[in-house]
């Protein structure tokens, strides 16, 4: 909330791993000007691509970007019960059994999300991979 300099009527939404192109993050911010959005992305090139697009849409003052790990962001920068919505759209599947432990959507993330969401807050998750959907 402090990074926006306002208390947005629509609250604060985290878009975790917005990727490239950052269409969903940009579109949500454009369609919901009363809501503040924080895009969290670990990939620096994706942050850069989003920043270039945001430069074109200078009127979008309701987006901030964070380059880093979502667990660090949530633990160090986000107060408990302060987020109205967390979006995780099409996270990396890590299909190999050996890599499955790297999946974002696991009990540790869910527990942390619950701590950070306001009462009645939403956790939106989308995947197009059947195995990951069953995992979730």
N, CA, C and O atoms as CSV, one atom per row, in Angstrom:
chain,resi,resn,atom,element,x,y,z
A,1,UNK,N,N,0.832,-1.193,0.000
A,1,UNK,CA,C,0.000,0.000,0.000
A,1,UNK,C,C,0.874,1.252,0.000
A,1,UNK,O,O,0.573,2.218,-0.701
A,2,UNK,N,N,1.938,1.241,0.771
A,2,UNK,CA,C,2.780,2.427,0.884
A,2,UNK,C,C,3.429,2.815,-0.434
A,2,UNK,O,O,3.652,4.001,-0.677
A,3,UNK,N,N,3.737,1.854,-1.286
A,3,UNK,CA,C,4.419,2.178,-2.544
A,3,UNK,C,C,3.513,2.901,-3.531
A,3,UNK,O,O,4.001,3.463,-4.512
A,4,UNK,N,N,2.217,2.898,-3.295
A,4,UNK,CA,C,1.291,3.571,-4.197
A,4,UNK,C,C,0.909,4.966,-3.702
A,4,UNK,O,O,0.412,5.787,-4.475
A,5,UNK,N,N,1.136,5.229,-2.439
A,5,UNK,CA,C,0.792,6.535,-1.897
A,5,UNK,C,C,-0.701,6.774,-1.780
A,5,UNK,O,O,-1.149,7.920,-1.722
A,6,UNK,N,N,-1.464,5.711,-1.746
A,6,UNK,CA,C,-2.918,5.843,-1.603
A,6,UNK,C,C,-3.482,4.560,-1.013
A,6,UNK,O,O,-2.809,3.529,-0.972
A,7,UNK,N,N,-4.696,4.637,-0.569
A,7,UNK,CA,C,-5.451,3.470,-0.124
A,7,UNK,C,C,-6.480,3.214,-1.221
A,7,UNK,O,O,-7.533,3.850,-1.251
A,8,UNK,N,N,-6.177,2.293,-2.112
A,8,UNK,CA,C,-7.044,2.044,-3.268
A,8,UNK,C,C,-8.365,1.411,-2.833
A,8,UNK,O,O,-8.364,0.450,-2.064
A,9,UNK,N,N,-9.492,1.940,-3.319
A,9,UNK,CA,C,-10.792,1.362,-2.967
A,9,UNK,C,C,-10.905,-0.117,-3.329
A,9,UNK,O,O,-11.565,-0.881,-2.624
A,10,UNK,N,N,-10.258,-0.523,-4.434
A,10,UNK,CA,C,-10.310,-1.912,-4.871
A,10,UNK,C,C,-9.268,-2.799,-4.224
A,10,UNK,O,O,-9.210,-3.996,-4.505
A,11,UNK,N,N,-8.440,-2.222,-3.355
A,11,UNK,CA,C,-7.423,-2.996,-2.662
A,11,UNK,C,C,-6.168,-3.189,-3.496
A,11,UNK,O,O,-5.947,-2.509,-4.498
A,12,UNK,N,N,-5.358,-4.136,-3.052
A,12,UNK,CA,C,-4.089,-4.445,-3.713
A,12,UNK,C,C,-4.138,-5.888,-4.208
A,12,UNK,O,O,-4.499,-6.808,-3.474
A,13,UNK,N,N,-3.763,-6.054,-5.476
A,13,UNK,CA,C,-3.725,-7.366,-6.112
A,13,UNK,C,C,-2.280,-7.703,-6.451
A,13,UNK,O,O,-1.556,-6.876,-7.006
A,14,UNK,N,N,-1.863,-8.918,-6.117
A,14,UNK,CA,C,-0.556,-9.408,-6.522
A,14,UNK,C,C,-0.735,-10.319,-7.727
A,14,UNK,O,O,-1.549,-11.243,-7.702
A,15,UNK,N,N,0.024,-10.059,-8.774
A,15,UNK,CA,C,0.058,-10.940,-9.940
A,15,UNK,C,C,1.414,-11.624,-9.915
A,15,UNK,O,O,2.433,-11.012,-10.237
A,16,UNK,N,N,1.423,-12.886,-9.534
A,16,UNK,CA,C,2.657,-13.630,-9.302
A,16,UNK,C,C,3.085,-14.337,-10.586
A,16,UNK,O,O,2.333,-15.131,-11.151
A,17,UNK,N,N,4.300,-14.039,-11.036
A,17,UNK,CA,C,4.825,-14.681,-12.228
A,17,UNK,C,C,4.079,-14.278,-13.479
A,17,UNK,O,O,3.627,-15.135,-14.239
A,18,UNK,N,N,3.944,-12.971,-13.703
A,18,UNK,CA,C,3.120,-12.490,-14.816
A,18,UNK,C,C,3.682,-12.833,-16.187
A,18,UNK,O,O,2.942,-12.820,-17.171
A,19,UNK,N,N,4.979,-13.140,-16.276
A,19,UNK,CA,C,5.560,-13.627,-17.526
A,19,UNK,C,C,5.579,-12.606,-18.644
A,19,UNK,O,O,5.516,-11.397,-18.420
A,20,UNK,N,N,5.669,-13.130,-19.855
A,20,UNK,CA,C,5.705,-12.275,-21.037
A,20,UNK,C,C,4.853,-12.882,-22.136
A,20,UNK,O,O,4.949,-14.088,-22.366
A,21,UNK,N,N,4.046,-12.131,-22.809
A,21,UNK,CA,C,3.806,-10.720,-22.529
A,21,UNK,C,C,2.970,-10.560,-21.258
A,21,UNK,O,O,2.231,-11.468,-20.877
A,22,UNK,N,N,3.090,-9.414,-20.614
A,22,UNK,CA,C,2.369,-9.210,-19.351
A,22,UNK,C,C,0.923,-8.764,-19.559
A,22,UNK,O,O,0.438,-7.875,-18.859
A,23,UNK,N,N,0.246,-9.373,-20.508
A,23,UNK,CA,C,-1.101,-8.946,-20.902
A,23,UNK,C,C,-2.081,-8.914,-19.747
A,23,UNK,O,O,-2.808,-7.934,-19.581
A,24,UNK,N,N,-2.113,-9.974,-18.943
A,24,UNK,CA,C,-3.122,-10.021,-17.884
A,24,UNK,C,C,-2.899,-8.913,-16.865
A,24,UNK,O,O,-3.856,-8.272,-16.431
A,25,UNK,N,N,-1.655,-8.680,-16.478
A,25,UNK,CA,C,-1.348,-7.620,-15.510
A,25,UNK,C,C,-1.753,-6.249,-16.059
A,25,UNK,O,O,-2.426,-5.480,-15.373
A,26,UNK,N,N,-1.350,-5.950,-17.274
A,26,UNK,CA,C,-1.671,-4.658,-17.900
A,26,UNK,C,C,-3.180,-4.501,-18.048
A,26,UNK,O,O,-3.735,-3.453,-17.717
A,27,UNK,N,N,-3.842,-5.542,-18.544
A,27,UNK,CA,C,-5.295,-5.457,-18.756
A,27,UNK,C,C,-6.054,-5.290,-17.447
A,27,UNK,O,O,-6.989,-4.492,-17.369
A,28,UNK,N,N,-5.654,-6.045,-16.406
A,28,UNK,CA,C,-6.340,-5.902,-15.119
A,28,UNK,C,C,-6.191,-4.478,-14.585
A,28,UNK,O,O,-7.157,-3.890,-14.098
A,29,UNK,N,N,-4.984,-3.927,-14.676
A,29,UNK,CA,C,-4.744,-2.573,-14.163
A,29,UNK,C,C,-5.511,-1.531,-14.971
A,29,UNK,O,O,-6.028,-0.562,-14.415
A,30,UNK,N,N,-5.582,-1.736,-16.271
A,30,UNK,CA,C,-6.299,-0.791,-17.137
A,30,UNK,C,C,-7.804,-0.827,-16.859
A,30,UNK,O,O,-8.464,0.212,-16.844
A,31,UNK,N,N,-8.340,-2.032,-16.638
A,31,UNK,CA,C,-9.780,-2.191,-16.431
A,31,UNK,C,C,-10.235,-1.900,-15.003
A,31,UNK,O,O,-11.423,-1.697,-14.753
A,32,UNK,N,N,-9.280,-1.880,-14.066
A,32,UNK,CA,C,-9.625,-1.658,-12.655
A,32,UNK,C,C,-8.754,-0.538,-12.067
A,32,UNK,O,O,-7.893,-0.802,-11.229
A,33,UNK,N,N,-8.974,0.702,-12.499
A,33,UNK,CA,C,-8.129,1.811,-12.042
A,33,UNK,C,C,-8.250,2.101,-10.545
A,33,UNK,O,O,-7.400,2.789,-9.980
A,34,UNK,N,N,-9.293,1.583,-9.902
A,34,UNK,CA,C,-9.478,1.794,-8.467
A,34,UNK,C,C,-8.735,0.753,-7.637
A,34,UNK,O,O,-8.854,0.736,-6.412
A,35,UNK,N,N,-7.962,-0.121,-8.303
A,35,UNK,CA,C,-7.226,-1.198,-7.650
A,35,UNK,C,C,-5.745,-1.038,-7.951
A,35,UNK,O,O,-5.372,-0.669,-9.064
A,36,UNK,N,N,-4.900,-1.313,-6.964
A,36,UNK,CA,C,-3.452,-1.267,-7.169
A,36,UNK,C,C,-2.937,-2.679,-7.423
A,36,UNK,O,O,-3.399,-3.637,-6.805
A,37,UNK,N,N,-1.978,-2.801,-8.335
A,37,UNK,CA,C,-1.437,-4.094,-8.747
A,37,UNK,C,C,0.068,-4.125,-8.547
A,37,UNK,O,O,0.776,-3.176,-8.882
A,38,UNK,N,N,0.542,-5.233,-7.995
A,38,UNK,CA,C,1.977,-5.476,-7.878
A,38,UNK,C,C,2.276,-6.730,-8.685
A,38,UNK,O,O,1.789,-7.817,-8.373
A,39,UNK,N,N,3.081,-6.565,-9.725
A,39,UNK,CA,C,3.520,-7.699,-10.526
A,39,UNK,C,C,4.816,-8.239,-9.958
A,39,UNK,O,O,5.811,-7.519,-9.874
A,40,UNK,N,N,4.807,-9.497,-9.570
A,40,UNK,CA,C,5.997,-10.133,-9.003
A,40,UNK,C,C,6.523,-11.125,-10.030
A,40,UNK,O,O,5.812,-12.029,-10.468
A,41,UNK,N,N,7.780,-10.935,-10.401
A,41,UNK,CA,C,8.373,-11.796,-11.432
A,41,UNK,C,C,9.841,-12.014,-11.121
A,41,UNK,O,O,10.559,-11.071,-10.786
A,42,UNK,N,N,10.288,-13.260,-11.232
A,42,UNK,CA,C,11.674,-13.594,-10.938
A,42,UNK,C,C,12.583,-13.364,-12.151
A,42,UNK,O,O,13.790,-13.181,-11.990
A,43,UNK,N,N,12.025,-13.371,-13.336
A,43,UNK,CA,C,12.805,-13.221,-14.567
A,43,UNK,C,C,12.999,-11.746,-14.928
A,43,UNK,O,O,12.032,-11.054,-15.247
A,44,UNK,N,N,14.236,-11.266,-14.877
A,44,UNK,CA,C,14.521,-9.857,-15.184
A,44,UNK,C,C,14.074,-9.447,-16.592
A,44,UNK,O,O,13.550,-8.345,-16.752
A,45,UNK,N,N,14.260,-10.292,-17.625
A,45,UNK,CA,C,13.789,-9.875,-18.953
A,45,UNK,C,C,12.282,-9.620,-18.997
A,45,UNK,O,O,11.825,-8.748,-19.735
A,46,UNK,N,N,11.510,-10.372,-18.213
A,46,UNK,CA,C,10.063,-10.172,-18.184
A,46,UNK,C,C,9.713,-8.856,-17.491
A,46,UNK,O,O,8.783,-8.162,-17.903
A,47,UNK,N,N,10.456,-8.518,-16.443
A,47,UNK,CA,C,10.275,-7.227,-15.773
A,47,UNK,C,C,10.571,-6.109,-16.775
A,47,UNK,O,O,9.818,-5.140,-16.875
A,48,UNK,N,N,11.669,-6.250,-17.510
A,48,UNK,CA,C,12.047,-5.242,-18.502
A,48,UNK,C,C,11.004,-5.079,-19.591
A,48,UNK,O,O,10.672,-3.957,-19.972
A,49,UNK,N,N,10.481,-6.193,-20.095
A,49,UNK,CA,C,9.457,-6.131,-21.138
A,49,UNK,C,C,8.204,-5.433,-20.620
A,49,UNK,O,O,7.585,-4.647,-21.338
A,50,UNK,N,N,7.839,-5.716,-19.397
A,50,UNK,CA,C,6.665,-5.068,-18.804
A,50,UNK,C,C,6.918,-3.577,-18.615
A,50,UNK,O,O,6.034,-2.760,-18.873
A,51,UNK,N,N,8.111,-3.219,-18.169
A,51,UNK,CA,C,8.445,-1.806,-17.964
A,51,UNK,C,C,8.362,-1.032,-19.278
A,51,UNK,O,O,7.925,0.119,-19.286
A,52,UNK,N,N,8.770,-1.639,-20.374
A,52,UNK,CA,C,8.682,-0.981,-21.683
A,52,UNK,C,C,7.225,-0.711,-22.041
A,52,UNK,O,O,6.888,0.372,-22.519
A,53,UNK,N,N,6.368,-1.695,-21.810
A,53,UNK,CA,C,4.943,-1.515,-22.095
A,53,UNK,C,C,4.349,-0.452,-21.188
A,53,UNK,O,O,3.563,0.380,-21.640
A,54,UNK,N,N,4.718,-0.471,-19.910
A,54,UNK,CA,C,4.191,0.526,-18.979
A,54,UNK,C,C,4.624,1.940,-19.365
A,54,UNK,O,O,3.892,2.902,-19.132
A,55,UNK,N,N,5.784,2.061,-19.939
A,55,UNK,CA,C,6.250,3.372,-20.402
A,55,UNK,C,C,5.306,3.924,-21.470
A,55,UNK,O,O,5.076,5.131,-21.543
A,56,UNK,N,N,4.765,3.031,-22.293
A,56,UNK,CA,C,3.801,3.456,-23.321
A,56,UNK,C,C,2.483,3.896,-22.696
A,56,UNK,O,O,1.840,4.829,-23.176
A,57,UNK,N,N,2.086,3.219,-21.625
A,57,UNK,CA,C,0.820,3.507,-20.944
A,57,UNK,C,C,1.101,4.323,-19.689
A,57,UNK,O,O,0.800,3.874,-18.583
A,58,UNK,N,N,1.648,5.464,-19.836
A,58,UNK,CA,C,2.037,6.271,-18.669
A,58,UNK,C,C,0.867,6.578,-17.735
A,58,UNK,O,O,1.075,6.934,-16.575
A,59,UNK,N,N,-0.330,6.443,-18.225
A,59,UNK,CA,C,-1.495,6.728,-17.383
A,59,UNK,C,C,-1.739,5.622,-16.359
A,59,UNK,O,O,-2.517,5.812,-15.424
A,60,UNK,N,N,-1.089,4.469,-16.520
A,60,UNK,CA,C,-1.276,3.370,-15.580
A,60,UNK,C,C,-0.392,3.574,-14.354
A,60,UNK,O,O,0.718,3.048,-14.269
A,61,UNK,N,N,-0.906,4.339,-13.424
A,61,UNK,CA,C,-0.149,4.617,-12.196
A,61,UNK,C,C,-0.463,3.608,-11.094
A,61,UNK,O,O,0.024,3.742,-9.971
A,62,UNK,N,N,-1.265,2.609,-11.409
A,62,UNK,CA,C,-1.677,1.632,-10.402
A,62,UNK,C,C,-0.942,0.299,-10.528
A,62,UNK,O,O,-1.444,-0.732,-10.081
A,63,UNK,N,N,0.252,0.318,-11.140
A,63,UNK,CA,C,1.075,-0.892,-11.241
A,63,UNK,C,C,2.463,-0.605,-10.682
A,63,UNK,O,O,3.059,0.438,-10.952
A,64,UNK,N,N,2.964,-1.557,-9.896
A,64,UNK,CA,C,4.351,-1.557,-9.458
A,64,UNK,C,C,4.908,-2.939,-9.766
A,64,UNK,O,O,4.170,-3.924,-9.776
A,65,UNK,N,N,6.202,-3.010,-10.015
A,65,UNK,CA,C,6.850,-4.270,-10.348
A,65,UNK,C,C,7.862,-4.638,-9.279
A,65,UNK,O,O,8.539,-3.779,-8.716
A,66,UNK,N,N,7.951,-5.935,-9.013
A,66,UNK,CA,C,8.928,-6.456,-8.060
A,66,UNK,C,C,9.669,-7.587,-8.742
A,66,UNK,O,O,9.061,-8.572,-9.160
A,67,UNK,N,N,10.979,-7.449,-8.855
A,67,UNK,CA,C,11.811,-8.491,-9.444
A,67,UNK,C,C,12.430,-9.316,-8.319
A,67,UNK,O,O,13.337,-8.861,-7.622
A,68,UNK,N,N,11.928,-10.528,-8.158
A,68,UNK,CA,C,12.456,-11.388,-7.114
A,68,UNK,C,C,11.517,-12.536,-6.815
A,68,UNK,O,O,10.490,-12.718,-7.468
A,69,UNK,N,N,11.894,-13.293,-5.822
A,69,UNK,CA,C,11.155,-14.470,-5.408
A,69,UNK,C,C,9.886,-14.077,-4.651
A,69,UNK,O,O,9.919,-13.205,-3.782
A,70,UNK,N,N,8.787,-14.715,-4.980
A,70,UNK,CA,C,7.512,-14.386,-4.347
A,70,UNK,C,C,7.532,-14.664,-2.851
A,70,UNK,O,O,6.893,-13.946,-2.082
A,71,UNK,N,N,8.256,-15.696,-2.428
A,71,UNK,CA,C,8.314,-15.997,-0.994
A,71,UNK,C,C,9.026,-14.872,-0.242
A,71,UNK,O,O,8.602,-14.483,0.846
A,72,UNK,N,N,10.098,-14.355,-0.819
A,72,UNK,CA,C,10.778,-13.210,-0.197
A,72,UNK,C,C,9.859,-12.000,-0.143
A,72,UNK,O,O,9.770,-11.333,0.888
A,73,UNK,N,N,9.181,-11.714,-1.238
A,73,UNK,CA,C,8.281,-10.563,-1.281
A,73,UNK,C,C,7.193,-10.679,-0.218
A,73,UNK,O,O,6.939,-9.734,0.529
A,74,UNK,N,N,6.560,-11.839,-0.159
A,74,UNK,CA,C,5.466,-12.016,0.800
A,74,UNK,C,C,5.954,-11.966,2.242
A,74,UNK,O,O,5.310,-11.359,3.097
A,75,UNK,N,N,7.078,-12.597,2.511
A,75,UNK,CA,C,7.590,-12.636,3.882
A,75,UNK,C,C,8.153,-11.307,4.358
A,75,UNK,O,O,7.986,-10.950,5.524
A,76,UNK,N,N,8.810,-10.577,3.485
A,76,UNK,CA,C,9.543,-9.380,3.902
A,76,UNK,C,C,8.816,-8.065,3.651
A,76,UNK,O,O,9.116,-7.065,4.304
A,77,UNK,N,N,7.864,-8.046,2.717
A,77,UNK,CA,C,7.312,-6.756,2.314
A,77,UNK,C,C,5.799,-6.641,2.413
A,77,UNK,O,O,5.259,-5.539,2.323
A,78,UNK,N,N,5.115,-7.747,2.593
A,78,UNK,CA,C,3.655,-7.715,2.568
A,78,UNK,C,C,3.101,-8.003,3.960
A,78,UNK,O,O,3.290,-9.100,4.487
A,79,UNK,N,N,2.427,-7.038,4.551
A,79,UNK,CA,C,1.822,-7.273,5.870
A,79,UNK,C,C,0.708,-8.324,5.797
A,79,UNK,O,O,0.051,-8.469,4.766
A,80,UNK,N,N,0.508,-9.039,6.877
A,80,UNK,CA,C,-0.591,-10.001,6.955
A,80,UNK,C,C,-1.925,-9.300,6.743
A,80,UNK,O,O,-2.107,-8.150,7.139
A,81,UNK,N,N,-2.851,-10.008,6.113
A,81,UNK,CA,C,-4.229,-9.539,5.860
A,81,UNK,C,C,-4.282,-8.205,5.122
A,81,UNK,O,O,-5.145,-7.375,5.409
A,82,UNK,N,N,-3.365,-7.989,4.169
A,82,UNK,CA,C,-3.316,-6.702,3.470
A,82,UNK,C,C,-3.622,-6.788,1.982
A,82,UNK,O,O,-3.729,-5.756,1.319
A,83,UNK,N,N,-3.765,-7.985,1.446
A,83,UNK,CA,C,-3.925,-8.172,0.005
A,83,UNK,C,C,-5.355,-8.626,-0.292
A,83,UNK,O,O,-5.888,-9.513,0.375
A,84,UNK,N,N,-5.964,-8.008,-1.295
A,84,UNK,CA,C,-7.337,-8.376,-1.628
A,84,UNK,C,C,-7.401,-9.576,-2.576
A,84,UNK,O,O,-8.390,-10.309,-2.593
A,85,UNK,N,N,-6.340,-9.769,-3.363
A,85,UNK,CA,C,-6.373,-10.839,-4.355
A,85,UNK,C,C,-4.941,-11.230,-4.742
A,85,UNK,O,O,-4.062,-10.376,-4.854
A,86,UNK,N,N,-4.728,-12.513,-4.941
A,86,UNK,CA,C,-3.457,-13.014,-5.458
A,86,UNK,C,C,-3.778,-13.826,-6.703
A,86,UNK,O,O,-4.593,-14.747,-6.664
A,87,UNK,N,N,-3.130,-13.477,-7.808
A,87,UNK,CA,C,-3.341,-14.170,-9.080
A,87,UNK,C,C,-2.077,-14.932,-9.465
A,87,UNK,O,O,-0.979,-14.376,-9.466
A,88,UNK,N,N,-2.245,-16.192,-9.788
A,88,UNK,CA,C,-1.151,-17.018,-10.296
A,88,UNK,C,C,-1.689,-17.683,-11.558
A,88,UNK,O,O,-2.357,-18.716,-11.499
A,89,UNK,N,N,-1.388,-17.075,-12.691
A,89,UNK,CA,C,-1.910,-17.569,-13.959
A,89,UNK,C,C,-0.832,-18.349,-14.705
A,89,UNK,O,O,0.205,-17.799,-15.074
A,90,UNK,N,N,-1.087,-19.613,-14.916
A,90,UNK,CA,C,-0.229,-20.508,-15.691
A,90,UNK,C,C,1.201,-20.575,-15.167
A,90,UNK,O,O,2.154,-20.262,-15.881
A,91,UNK,N,N,1.334,-20.994,-13.889
A,91,UNK,CA,C,2.682,-21.115,-13.320
A,91,UNK,C,C,3.462,-22.245,-14.000
A,91,UNK,O,O,2.883,-23.142,-14.613
A,92,UNK,N,N,4.763,-22.175,-13.877
A,92,UNK,CA,C,5.642,-23.211,-14.430
A,92,UNK,C,C,5.238,-24.564,-13.848
A,92,UNK,O,O,5.078,-24.709,-12.636
A,93,UNK,N,N,5.076,-25.553,-14.732
A,93,UNK,CA,C,4.584,-26.868,-14.291
A,93,UNK,C,C,5.653,-27.714,-13.626
A,93,UNK,O,O,5.349,-28.470,-12.703
A,94,UNK,N,N,6.897,-27.606,-14.070
A,94,UNK,CA,C,7.968,-28.490,-13.599
A,94,UNK,C,C,7.489,-29.932,-13.680
A,94,UNK,O,O,7.278,-30.600,-12.668
A,95,UNK,N,N,7.326,-30.388,-14.916
A,95,UNK,CA,C,6.735,-31.694,-15.198
A,95,UNK,C,C,7.580,-32.864,-14.710
A,95,UNK,O,O,7.034,-33.896,-14.321
A,96,UNK,N,N,8.896,-32.720,-14.724
A,96,UNK,CA,C,9.743,-33.822,-14.267
A,96,UNK,C,C,9.545,-34.060,-12.776
A,96,UNK,O,O,9.444,-33.116,-11.993
A,97,UNK,N,N,9.491,-35.317,-12.399
A,97,UNK,CA,C,9.299,-35.681,-10.994
A,97,UNK,C,C,10.371,-35.032,-10.121
A,97,UNK,O,O,10.082,-34.573,-9.016
A,98,UNK,N,N,11.596,-34.994,-10.611
A,98,UNK,CA,C,12.700,-34.401,-9.846
A,98,UNK,C,C,12.502,-32.906,-9.610
A,98,UNK,O,O,12.924,-32.375,-8.583
A,99,UNK,N,N,11.859,-32.231,-10.560
A,99,UNK,CA,C,11.671,-30.786,-10.459
A,99,UNK,C,C,10.351,-30.384,-9.805
A,99,UNK,O,O,10.138,-29.206,-9.519
A,100,UNK,N,N,9.467,-31.349,-9.567
A,100,UNK,CA,C,8.142,-31.033,-9.030
A,100,UNK,C,C,8.220,-30.274,-7.708
A,100,UNK,O,O,7.315,-29.506,-7.382
A,101,UNK,N,N,9.288,-30.481,-6.949
A,101,UNK,CA,C,9.435,-29.776,-5.665
A,101,UNK,C,C,9.616,-28.276,-5.860
A,101,UNK,O,O,9.498,-27.515,-4.900
A,102,UNK,N,N,9.899,-27.838,-7.084
A,102,UNK,CA,C,10.080,-26.418,-7.381
A,102,UNK,C,C,8.767,-25.711,-7.731
A,102,UNK,O,O,8.756,-24.496,-7.932
A,103,UNK,N,N,7.687,-26.442,-7.803
A,103,UNK,CA,C,6.393,-25.835,-8.147
A,103,UNK,C,C,6.018,-24.767,-7.120
A,103,UNK,O,O,6.250,-24.914,-5.920
A,104,UNK,N,N,5.446,-23.717,-7.624
A,104,UNK,CA,C,4.992,-22.632,-6.747
A,104,UNK,C,C,3.804,-23.070,-5.901
A,104,UNK,O,O,3.770,-22.832,-4.693
A,105,UNK,N,N,2.836,-23.708,-6.537
A,105,UNK,CA,C,1.608,-24.060,-5.830
A,105,UNK,C,C,1.856,-25.336,-5.032
A,105,UNK,O,O,1.797,-26.451,-5.552
A,106,UNK,N,N,2.133,-25.126,-3.760
A,106,UNK,CA,C,2.364,-26.203,-2.804
A,106,UNK,C,C,1.906,-25.685,-1.442
A,106,UNK,O,O,1.637,-24.492,-1.304
A,107,UNK,N,N,1.811,-26.542,-0.444
A,107,UNK,CA,C,1.258,-26.103,0.848
A,107,UNK,C,C,1.925,-24.859,1.427
A,107,UNK,O,O,1.230,-24.010,1.985
A,108,UNK,N,N,3.231,-24.721,1.316
A,108,UNK,CA,C,3.917,-23.550,1.859
A,108,UNK,C,C,3.389,-22.252,1.244
A,108,UNK,O,O,3.159,-21.275,1.957
A,109,UNK,N,N,3.199,-22.241,-0.068
A,109,UNK,CA,C,2.678,-21.042,-0.731
A,109,UNK,C,C,1.232,-20.773,-0.326
A,109,UNK,O,O,0.865,-19.633,-0.043
A,110,UNK,N,N,0.428,-21.805,-0.298
A,110,UNK,CA,C,-0.991,-21.630,0.065
A,110,UNK,C,C,-1.115,-21.063,1.476
A,110,UNK,O,O,-1.903,-20.145,1.708
A,111,UNK,N,N,-0.345,-21.601,2.416
A,111,UNK,CA,C,-0.386,-21.104,3.802
A,111,UNK,C,C,0.021,-19.636,3.867
A,111,UNK,O,O,-0.606,-18.845,4.572
A,112,UNK,N,N,1.065,-19.276,3.136
A,112,UNK,CA,C,1.529,-17.891,3.124
A,112,UNK,C,C,0.501,-16.976,2.473
A,112,UNK,O,O,0.264,-15.868,2.955
A,113,UNK,N,N,-0.104,-17.425,1.396
A,113,UNK,CA,C,-1.140,-16.636,0.726
A,113,UNK,C,C,-2.310,-16.371,1.665
A,113,UNK,O,O,-2.833,-15.258,1.716
A,114,UNK,N,N,-2.717,-17.389,2.403
A,114,UNK,CA,C,-3.828,-17.231,3.345
A,114,UNK,C,C,-3.487,-16.181,4.402
A,114,UNK,O,O,-4.345,-15.381,4.776
A,115,UNK,N,N,-2.242,-16.177,4.887
A,115,UNK,CA,C,-1.817,-15.174,5.868
A,115,UNK,C,C,-1.889,-13.756,5.298
A,115,UNK,O,O,-2.239,-12.817,6.015
A,116,UNK,N,N,-1.567,-13.600,4.038
A,116,UNK,CA,C,-1.460,-12.265,3.438
A,116,UNK,C,C,-2.780,-11.737,2.912
A,116,UNK,O,O,-2.952,-10.526,2.774
A,117,UNK,N,N,-3.718,-12.632,2.616
A,117,UNK,CA,C,-5.007,-12.200,2.092
A,117,UNK,C,C,-5.896,-11.618,3.187
A,117,UNK,O,O,-5.913,-12.095,4.321
A,118,UNK,N,N,-6.629,-10.580,2.815
A,118,UNK,CA,C,-7.643,-10.027,3.706
A,118,UNK,C,C,-8.753,-11.052,3.880
A,118,UNK,O,O,-8.901,-11.940,3.040
A,119,UNK,N,N,-9.535,-10.954,4.948
A,119,UNK,CA,C,-10.704,-11.828,5.053
A,119,UNK,C,C,-11.577,-11.659,3.812
A,119,UNK,O,O,-11.903,-10.534,3.432
A,120,UNK,N,N,-11.949,-12.747,3.191
A,120,UNK,CA,C,-12.738,-12.697,1.962
A,120,UNK,C,C,-11.896,-12.497,0.716
A,120,UNK,O,O,-12.436,-12.402,-0.386
A,121,UNK,N,N,-10.559,-12.430,0.875
A,121,UNK,CA,C,-9.679,-12.249,-0.272
A,121,UNK,C,C,-9.692,-13.461,-1.186
A,121,UNK,O,O,-10.123,-14.546,-0.797
A,122,UNK,N,N,-9.216,-13.260,-2.403
A,122,UNK,CA,C,-9.262,-14.306,-3.416
A,122,UNK,C,C,-7.873,-14.776,-3.811
A,122,UNK,O,O,-6.948,-13.973,-3.940
A,123,UNK,N,N,-7.734,-16.070,-3.999
A,123,UNK,CA,C,-6.534,-16.660,-4.580
A,123,UNK,C,C,-6.979,-17.270,-5.897
A,123,UNK,O,O,-7.713,-18.258,-5.915
A,124,UNK,N,N,-6.534,-16.682,-7.001
A,124,UNK,CA,C,-6.922,-17.147,-8.334
A,124,UNK,C,C,-5.741,-17.888,-8.954
A,124,UNK,O,O,-4.643,-17.346,-9.080
A,125,UNK,N,N,-5.992,-19.139,-9.338
A,125,UNK,CA,C,-4.955,-19.960,-9.957
A,125,UNK,C,C,-5.526,-20.531,-11.250
A,125,UNK,O,O,-6.647,-21.040,-11.283
A,126,UNK,N,N,-4.725,-20.435,-12.323
A,126,UNK,CA,C,-5.134,-21.017,-13.595
A,126,UNK,C,C,-3.965,-21.800,-14.172
A,126,UNK,O,O,-2.816,-21.363,-14.113
A,127,UNK,N,N,-4.280,-22.972,-14.733
A,127,UNK,CA,C,-3.287,-23.764,-15.441
A,127,UNK,C,C,-3.981,-24.473,-16.596
A,127,UNK,O,O,-5.183,-24.737,-16.556
A,128,UNK,N,N,-3.207,-24.771,-17.607
A,128,UNK,CA,C,-3.751,-25.530,-18.733
A,128,UNK,C,C,-3.086,-26.910,-18.813
A,128,UNK,O,O,-3.149,-27.583,-19.841
A,129,UNK,N,N,-2.463,-27.308,-17.734
A,129,UNK,CA,C,-1.773,-28.592,-17.683
A,129,UNK,C,C,-2.521,-29.494,-16.714
A,129,UNK,O,O,-2.569,-29.208,-15.518
A,130,UNK,N,N,-3.103,-30.575,-17.210
A,130,UNK,CA,C,-3.951,-31.462,-16.403
A,130,UNK,C,C,-3.263,-31.987,-15.147
A,130,UNK,O,O,-3.865,-31.993,-14.073
A,131,UNK,N,N,-2.018,-32.424,-15.264
A,131,UNK,CA,C,-1.322,-32.969,-14.093
A,131,UNK,C,C,-1.154,-31.921,-13.009
A,131,UNK,O,O,-1.288,-32.223,-11.823
A,132,UNK,N,N,-0.860,-30.692,-13.409
A,132,UNK,CA,C,-0.694,-29.624,-12.425
A,132,UNK,C,C,-2.044,-29.272,-11.802
A,132,UNK,O,O,-2.128,-28.999,-10.604
A,133,UNK,N,N,-3.092,-29.279,-12.610
A,133,UNK,CA,C,-4.436,-29.007,-12.083
A,133,UNK,C,C,-4.813,-30.036,-11.025
A,133,UNK,O,O,-5.387,-29.689,-9.993
A,134,UNK,N,N,-4.492,-31.297,-11.278
A,134,UNK,CA,C,-4.778,-32.341,-10.285
A,134,UNK,C,C,-3.933,-32.126,-9.023
A,134,UNK,O,O,-4.402,-32.350,-7.907
A,135,UNK,N,N,-2.699,-31.695,-9.212
A,135,UNK,CA,C,-1.817,-31.399,-8.075
A,135,UNK,C,C,-2.414,-30.288,-7.211
A,135,UNK,O,O,-2.418,-30.374,-5.983
A,136,UNK,N,N,-2.915,-29.252,-7.871
A,136,UNK,CA,C,-3.474,-28.105,-7.159
A,136,UNK,C,C,-4.713,-28.539,-6.394
A,136,UNK,O,O,-5.342,-27.721,-5.722
